[in-house]
Amino acid sequence: MEELDNLETRYNDTITIKDYPTSFNLLDNDSSPDIRNLRYKTNTDHLNCPICQQPFITPLTTICGHTFCKECILEFVKSLKNGSNSSRGGHCPLDRTPIDPANINDLFPTPLIVTNLVDDLKVYCLNSERGCDWSGSRWEVDHHVTEVCLYTGVKCGGKRDNNKECELIVERRFMKDVETNECVHKLFKCEFCDTELTKIDEEEHLEHECLYNYKMCELCGNDSISQKNMTKHQENCIKMGKVKCPAHEIGCRWVGSNETSLEIHLQNGNCQLNQFLPFYNAMNDRMTTLESENSFLQRQLNKILDSIIQGKITNLGYNEGLEEINKYSGEEDQDKLIYLNFELDRLKFEINEKLIPFINRSKISDQENMIKNLVNDNFMMREDMNLQRMMINSLRKQLQFMLFSRNRGVGGVGGVGGIGSTMPNTMHGDDFGSDMYELESRNSSEERFNLKL
């Protein structure tokens, strides 16, 4: 009997997996998805490699500020070497700046912010043509297609009658409900009809071919409608006047025959989903607003990224200001600027390399103390200067007072009651004239001295 059963077991090996140019099959542990086959949800022109015109994969930046895929730029330089039979380095494909791939200063990893932006680009699953509706960031693709995706091609591995494993490739979703070591190509009869099926084509048969797979219509309650004809039947129910609850879009399954029944359904808060509907609509409006704002910010970000990728902005990720190296119109000036920047970096490196070994860390505290002492001495000198300034002002005031008093005494002699009344009788005219001459000259010199003070 066992031999008879084995003879009756049949398999359908004509069913093959649908392979598309972008589909992924996990044939062994070393299989990995090809990122270049991805389909992107948004525009990626601002993050495309100038050589392959695809979003960057492991990007590298040249000394002149241009960015390329690692594989693309290395292959380009390699082709130049093979063409010229020279061991020297190549040049940048965009502005022909000499670059040496072996020199970390000529070709170095792109700033992490650009790499993260590329990896965060939204993409579709590699198996989207097979039916997978997953979408996510590019860095998630590897884990998704190798571990999660139900449409990834895998080996059946089921045991057959001859104890050999099935080597045919099937989609992972067909292996989900299959017993261990059972081949999914094994034929069996449909539970509703006598059609022979396999686990691979069972779902397609029940939904689109079997006439005896009955389901119940949610609109009219009829439970003798085949799954194959359910869509058309529900369209006819709606045309016959069936009324749905306004909250049908968020899950309410109520269906009535007229408007009166709908009012009864909605009154007194009987439908909780309908009460939630305003909040749901407000949330949708808010999401629409956020999407428009995000679109605007994305466009602004794309402009900045275009400048970064095209080499217009350098020093990204550092504290120094951004340098727009393309602001110089002449190629000669730009080459000079690149050379000066390179020489400046080289000199900085050499200075640091030669001076740092001779710096004694223990002297730093002594230098700080010396600076503090100098600051304190400076304060003391300022105080002494202020004191000297005050003493000078005091002496100036005393001198002015003395001069003013002297001038006042001289004026009293010649002004009140005449000169002759205040002079002694023994003074003669000649002596008086000479004394007045000396007094006038002395007064003028004293006035000039006062003005200087």
C-alpha positions as CSV (number, residue, x, y, z in Angstrom):
1,M,0.0,0.0,0.0
2,E,2.8,2.4,0.8
3,E,4.3,1.8,-2.7
4,L,0.9,2.5,-4.2
5,D,0.5,5.8,-2.2
6,N,4.0,6.8,-3.4
7,L,3.0,6.2,-7.0
8,E,-0.1,8.3,-6.5
9,T,1.8,11.3,-5.1
10,R,2.3,13.8,-7.9
11,Y,4.0,17.1,-8.2
12,N,3.6,20.1,-10.5
13,D,7.1,21.3,-11.5
14,T,5.8,23.5,-14.3
15,I,5.0,26.3,-11.8
16,T,8.0,28.6,-11.8
17,I,8.6,31.8,-9.9
18,K,8.2,35.1,-11.8
19,D,11.6,36.7,-12.1
20,Y,11.9,40.4,-13.0
21,P,15.1,42.4,-13.5
22,T,14.9,43.9,-10.0
23,S,13.6,40.8,-8.1
24,F,15.7,39.3,-5.4
25,N,16.2,35.5,-4.7
26,L,17.9,34.3,-1.6
27,L,19.7,31.3,-3.0
28,D,22.4,31.0,-0.2
29,N,23.7,32.8,2.8
30,D,26.1,34.9,0.7
31,S,23.3,36.3,-1.4
32,S,22.9,40.1,-1.0
33,P,20.6,42.6,-2.8
34,D,21.9,44.8,-5.6
35,I,21.2,48.3,-4.4
36,R,21.5,49.7,-7.9
37,N,18.2,47.9,-8.9
38,L,16.2,49.9,-6.3
39,R,13.3,52.1,-7.4
40,Y,13.1,55.4,-5.5
41,K,9.9,57.1,-4.4
42,T,11.2,60.6,-4.6
43,N,13.4,62.6,-6.9
44,T,17.1,61.9,-6.3
45,D,18.8,64.2,-8.9
46,H,20.6,66.1,-6.1
47,L,22.2,63.0,-4.8
48,N,23.1,61.3,-8.1
49,C,26.7,60.3,-9.0
50,P,27.8,62.2,-12.1
51,I,29.3,59.0,-13.6
52,C,26.5,56.4,-13.2
53,Q,23.6,58.8,-12.7
54,Q,22.4,56.8,-9.8
55,P,22.1,57.7,-6.1
56,F,25.5,57.4,-4.4
57,I,26.7,54.1,-3.1
58,T,29.6,54.4,-0.6
59,P,30.4,58.0,-1.8
60,L,33.9,59.5,-2.0
61,T,34.9,63.1,-2.4
62,T,37.8,64.4,-4.4
63,I,40.2,67.2,-3.4
64,C,38.3,69.5,-5.7
65,G,35.1,68.9,-3.9
66,H,33.2,66.6,-6.3
67,T,31.5,63.5,-5.1
68,F,31.2,60.1,-6.8
69,C,30.4,56.5,-6.0
70,K,33.4,54.6,-4.7
71,E,33.2,52.0,-7.4
72,C,32.6,54.6,-10.1
73,I,35.5,56.9,-9.4
74,L,38.0,54.0,-8.8
75,E,36.9,52.3,-12.0
76,F,37.3,55.6,-13.9
77,V,40.9,56.2,-12.6
78,K,41.7,52.5,-13.3
79,S,40.6,53.0,-16.9
80,L,42.8,56.0,-17.3
81,K,45.8,54.1,-16.0
82,N,45.1,51.2,-18.4
83,G,44.7,53.6,-21.3
84,S,48.0,55.5,-20.6
85,N,50.1,52.6,-19.3
86,S,51.2,54.8,-16.5
87,S,51.4,54.2,-12.8
88,R,50.5,57.8,-12.0
89,G,47.1,58.8,-10.6
90,G,44.2,60.1,-12.7
91,H,42.1,63.2,-12.6
92,C,38.6,64.3,-11.6
93,P,36.1,63.6,-14.4
94,L,34.4,67.0,-14.0
95,D,37.3,69.5,-13.8
96,R,40.3,67.3,-14.5
97,T,42.0,68.2,-11.2
98,P,44.8,65.6,-10.6
99,I,43.9,63.0,-8.0
100,D,45.8,60.0,-6.6
101,P,43.4,57.3,-5.3
102,A,46.1,56.1,-2.9
103,N,46.4,59.6,-1.3
104,I,43.8,60.1,1.5
105,N,44.0,63.9,0.9
106,D,43.0,63.5,-2.8
107,L,40.2,61.0,-2.4
108,F,38.5,60.6,1.0
109,P,35.1,59.5,2.4
110,T,32.2,62.0,1.9
111,P,31.0,63.7,5.1
112,L,28.7,61.5,7.1
113,I,25.7,63.9,6.6
114,V,25.6,63.2,2.9
115,T,26.0,59.4,3.4
116,N,23.1,59.4,5.8
117,L,20.9,61.5,3.5
118,V,21.4,59.0,0.7
119,D,20.8,56.0,3.0
120,D,17.5,57.6,4.2
121,L,16.1,57.9,0.7
122,K,12.7,56.2,0.5
123,V,12.6,53.2,-1.9
124,Y,10.3,50.4,-2.9
125,C,11.0,46.8,-2.2
126,L,13.0,44.9,-4.9
127,N,10.2,42.5,-5.1
128,S,7.5,45.1,-5.7
129,E,6.8,43.7,-9.2
130,R,6.0,40.4,-7.6
131,G,3.4,42.1,-5.3
132,C,5.3,43.4,-2.2
133,D,3.9,46.8,-1.2
134,W,6.7,47.6,1.4
135,S,8.5,50.9,1.2
136,G,11.1,52.3,3.5
137,S,14.6,53.8,3.8
138,R,17.4,52.4,1.6
139,W,19.4,51.2,4.6
140,E,16.5,48.9,5.6
141,V,16.3,47.1,2.2
142,D,18.9,44.4,3.0
143,H,17.2,43.2,6.1
144,H,13.8,43.4,4.6
145,V,14.4,41.3,1.5
146,T,16.7,38.7,3.3
147,E,14.6,38.2,6.5
148,V,11.1,39.6,6.1
149,C,9.8,40.0,2.6
150,L,7.3,37.2,1.7
151,Y,8.0,37.7,-2.0
152,T,11.7,36.9,-1.9
153,G,12.6,33.8,-3.8
154,V,13.9,30.8,-1.8
155,K,14.6,27.2,-2.4
156,C,11.7,24.9,-1.7
157,G,13.8,22.3,0.1
158,G,10.9,19.9,0.6
159,K,11.4,16.2,0.6
160,R,10.0,14.2,-2.3
161,D,9.3,10.5,-2.7
162,N,12.8,9.7,-3.7
163,N,14.1,11.5,-0.5
164,K,15.6,14.2,-2.6
165,E,15.2,17.9,-1.7
166,C,13.2,20.1,-4.1
167,E,15.6,22.6,-5.7
168,L,12.9,24.8,-7.3
169,I,12.7,28.4,-6.4
170,V,9.4,29.7,-4.8
171,E,8.3,32.8,-3.1
172,R,8.7,32.8,0.7
173,R,5.0,33.3,1.4
174,F,4.2,29.9,0.0
175,M,6.4,28.3,2.7
176,K,4.7,30.0,5.6
177,D,2.0,27.5,6.3
178,V,3.7,24.4,5.0
179,E,4.8,21.6,7.3
180,T,8.5,20.9,7.7
181,N,10.1,19.0,4.8
182,E,6.9,19.2,2.7
183,C,7.3,20.2,-1.0
184,V,5.0,23.0,-2.0
185,H,4.7,21.6,-5.5
186,K,2.7,18.6,-4.2
187,L,-0.7,18.3,-5.9
188,F,-4.0,18.1,-3.8
189,K,-7.7,18.7,-4.5
190,C,-9.5,22.0,-3.8
191,E,-11.7,21.7,-0.7
192,F,-14.6,23.3,-2.6
193,C,-14.2,21.7,-6.0
194,D,-12.2,18.8,-7.5
195,T,-9.5,21.0,-9.1
196,E,-6.0,19.8,-8.5
197,L,-3.9,22.5,-6.8
198,T,-0.5,23.2,-5.2
199,K,0.2,25.5,-2.3
200,I,1.6,27.9,-4.9
201,D,-1.6,28.4,-6.9
202,E,-4.1,27.7,-4.2
203,E,-4.7,31.4,-3.3
204,E,-5.1,32.5,-6.9
205,H,-7.6,29.7,-7.5
206,L,-9.8,30.4,-4.5
207,E,-10.0,34.2,-5.2
208,H,-10.4,34.3,-8.9
209,E,-11.3,30.8,-10.3
210,C,-13.3,28.7,-7.8
211,L,-17.1,29.1,-8.2
212,Y,-17.9,27.3,-4.9
213,N,-15.8,29.4,-2.5
214,Y,-18.9,31.2,-1.0
215,K,-18.6,34.4,1.1
216,M,-21.1,36.7,2.8
217,C,-21.8,40.1,1.4
218,E,-21.4,42.9,4.0
219,L,-24.0,45.1,2.3
220,C,-27.0,42.7,1.9
221,G,-26.0,39.8,4.1
222,N,-26.2,37.2,1.3
223,D,-23.8,34.3,2.2
224,S,-24.0,32.5,-1.1
225,I,-21.9,34.8,-3.2
226,S,-18.6,33.3,-4.5
227,Q,-15.4,35.1,-3.8
228,K,-14.8,35.4,-7.5
229,N,-18.0,37.5,-8.0
230,M,-18.0,39.4,-4.7
231,T,-16.8,42.7,-6.1
232,K,-19.4,42.9,-8.8
233,H,-22.1,41.9,-6.4
234,Q,-21.3,44.7,-4.0
235,E,-21.3,47.2,-6.8
236,N,-24.9,46.1,-7.6
237,C,-25.9,46.4,-4.0
238,I,-24.8,50.0,-3.9
239,K,-26.7,50.8,-7.1
240,M,-29.9,49.3,-5.6
241,G,-29.9,52.0,-2.9
242,K,-27.9,50.6,-0.1
243,V,-26.7,53.3,2.2
244,K,-23.4,53.2,4.1
245,C,-22.5,55.0,7.3
246,P,-20.3,58.1,6.8
247,A,-17.7,56.4,8.9
248,H,-17.4,53.5,6.5
249,E,-14.0,54.7,5.4
250,I,-12.6,54.3,9.0
251,G,-14.2,50.9,9.7
252,C,-18.0,51.1,10.3
253,R,-19.7,48.2,8.5
254,W,-23.3,49.4,9.0
255,V,-25.4,49.4,5.8
256,G,-29.0,50.5,5.5
257,S,-31.7,50.7,2.9
258,N,-32.8,54.4,3.3
259,E,-31.9,57.7,4.9
260,T,-34.3,57.2,7.8
261,S,-32.4,54.1,8.9
262,L,-29.1,56.1,8.6
263,E,-30.5,58.8,10.9
264,I,-31.5,56.2,13.5
265,H,-28.0,54.7,13.3
266,L,-26.3,58.0,13.9
267,Q,-28.6,59.5,16.5
268,N,-27.7,59.6,20.2
269,G,-24.1,58.7,19.4
270,N,-24.9,55.1,18.5
271,C,-22.0,55.0,16.0
272,Q,-18.8,55.7,17.9
273,L,-16.8,55.7,14.7
274,N,-18.9,58.5,13.3
275,Q,-18.1,60.6,16.5
276,F,-14.5,60.0,15.9
277,L,-14.8,61.0,12.2
278,P,-14.3,64.8,12.7
279,F,-11.0,64.2,14.6
280,Y,-9.9,61.8,11.9
281,N,-10.6,64.5,9.2
282,A,-8.8,67.2,11.2
283,M,-5.8,64.9,11.6
284,N,-5.8,64.2,7.8
285,D,-5.9,68.0,7.1
286,R,-3.0,68.5,9.5
287,M,-1.0,65.7,7.8
288,T,-1.7,67.4,4.4
289,T,-0.3,70.6,5.8
290,L,2.7,68.9,7.2
291,E,3.3,67.2,3.9
292,S,3.3,70.5,2.0
293,E,5.7,72.0,4.5
294,N,7.9,69.0,4.3
295,S,7.9,69.2,0.5
296,F,9.0,72.9,0.7
297,L,11.8,72.0,3.2
298,Q,12.9,69.1,1.0
299,R,13.2,71.5,-2.0
300,Q,15.3,73.8,0.0
301,L,17.5,70.9,1.2
302,N,17.9,69.7,-2.4
303,K,19.3,73.1,-3.4
304,I,21.9,72.9,-0.7
305,L,22.7,69.3,-1.6
306,D,23.1,70.3,-5.2
307,S,25.8,72.8,-4.2
308,I,27.5,70.2,-2.0
309,I,27.6,67.4,-4.6
310,Q,28.8,69.7,-7.3
311,G,31.7,70.8,-5.2
312,K,30.5,74.4,-4.6
313,I,30.6,74.0,-0.8
314,T,33.4,72.4,1.1
315,N,34.4,72.0,4.8
316,L,30.9,70.5,5.5
317,G,30.8,69.0,9.0
318,Y,33.6,71.3,10.4
319,N,33.6,74.4,12.5
320,E,35.1,76.6,9.8
321,G,32.8,78.6,7.5
322,L,31.6,77.1,4.2
323,E,33.8,78.0,1.3
324,E,32.2,78.5,-2.1
325,I,35.1,77.7,-4.3
326,N,33.1,78.3,-7.5
327,K,32.6,82.0,-6.8
328,Y,35.8,82.7,-8.8
329,S,34.9,82.9,-12.5
330,G,38.4,82.2,-13.8
331,E,39.7,78.7,-13.9
332,E,43.2,80.0,-13.1
333,D,42.1,81.7,-9.9
334,Q,40.2,78.6,-8.8
335,D,43.3,76.4,-9.4
336,K,45.3,78.9,-7.3
337,L,42.8,78.8,-4.5
338,I,42.8,75.0,-4.5
339,Y,46.6,75.0,-4.4
340,L,46.7,77.6,-1.6
341,N,44.2,75.6,0.5
342,F,46.2,72.5,0.0
343,E,49.5,74.2,1.0
344,L,47.9,75.8,4.0
345,D,46.6,72.4,5.2
346,R,50.1,70.8,4.6
347,L,51.9,73.6,6.5
348,K,49.5,73.3,9.4
349,F,50.1,69.6,9.6
350,E,53.9,70.0,9.5
351,I,53.8,72.6,12.2
352,N,51.7,70.6,14.5
353,E,53.8,67.5,13.8
354,K,57.0,69.2,14.7
355,L,55.9,71.4,17.6
356,I,53.6,69.1,19.6
357,P,56.4,66.7,20.7
358,F,58.4,69.6,22.2
359,I,55.5,71.0,24.2
360,N,55.7,70.3,27.9
361,R,52.2,69.9,29.3
362,S,53.5,70.8,32.8
363,K,54.4,74.3,31.7
364,I,50.8,75.2,30.8
365,S,50.0,75.9,34.5
366,D,53.1,78.1,34.8
367,Q,52.1,80.1,31.7
368,E,48.6,80.6,33.1
369,N,50.1,81.8,36.4
370,M,52.4,84.2,34.5
371,I,49.5,85.6,32.6
372,K,47.5,86.1,35.8
373,N,50.5,88.0,37.4
374,L,50.8,90.2,34.4
375,V,47.2,91.0,34.6
376,N,47.5,91.9,38.3
377,D,50.6,94.1,37.6
378,N,48.6,95.8,34.9
379,F,45.9,96.7,37.3
380,M,48.4,98.0,39.9
381,M,50.0,100.2,37.2
382,R,46.7,101.6,36.2
383,E,45.9,102.5,39.8
384,D,49.3,104.2,40.2
385,M,48.7,106.2,37.0
386,N,45.3,107.3,38.2
387,L,46.9,108.5,41.5
388,Q,49.6,110.4,39.6
389,R,46.9,112.0,37.4
390,M,45.0,113.1,40.5
391,M,48.2,114.7,42.1
392,I,49.0,116.6,38.8
393,N,45.4,117.9,38.7
394,S,45.8,119.1,42.3
395,L,49.1,120.9,41.6
396,R,47.6,122.5,38.5
397,K,44.7,123.9,40.6
398,Q,47.1,125.3,43.3
399,L,49.3,126.9,40.6
400,Q,46.3,128.5,38.9
401,F,45.1,129.8,42.3
402,M,48.4,131.4,43.0
403,L,48.6,133.1,39.6
404,F,45.1,134.4,39.9
405,S,45.9,135.9,43.3
406,R,49.0,137.6,42.0
407,N,47.3,139.0,39.0
408,R,44.5,140.4,41.3
409,G,47.1,142.2,43.5
410,V,48.7,143.9,40.5
411,G,45.4,145.0,39.1
412,G,44.5,146.7,42.4
413,V,47.7,148.8,42.3
414,G,47.0,150.4,38.9
415,G,43.2,150.6,38.9
416,V,41.7,152.1,42.1
417,G,42.4,155.8,42.8
418,G,45.0,156.2,40.0
419,I,48.5,155.1,39.9
420,G,49.9,158.1,41.7
421,S,47.7,157.7,44.7
422,T,48.9,154.2,45.5
423,M,52.5,154.7,44.8
424,P,55.0,156.0,47.4
425,N,55.9,159.7,47.2
426,T,59.6,158.9,46.8
427,M,58.9,157.1,43.4
428,H,59.9,159.1,40.5
429,G,58.3,159.2,37.0
430,D,61.1,157.3,35.3
431,D,61.1,154.5,37.9
432,F,57.4,154.2,37.6
433,G,57.5,153.8,33.9
434,S,60.1,151.1,34.1
435,D,58.1,149.2,36.7
436,M,55.0,149.3,34.6
437,Y,56.8,147.9,31.6
438,E,58.1,145.0,33.7
439,L,54.7,144.4,35.1
440,E,53.0,144.2,31.7
441,S,55.5,141.9,30.3
442,R,55.3,139.7,33.4
443,N,51.5,139.6,33.2
444,S,51.5,138.5,29.5
445,S,54.0,135.6,30.2
446,E,52.0,134.5,33.2
447,E,48.8,134.5,31.1
448,R,50.4,132.3,28.4
449,F,51.6,129.9,31.2
450,N,48.1,129.7,32.5
451,L,46.8,128.9,29.1
452,K,49.3,126.1,28.7
453,L,48.3,124.7,32.1
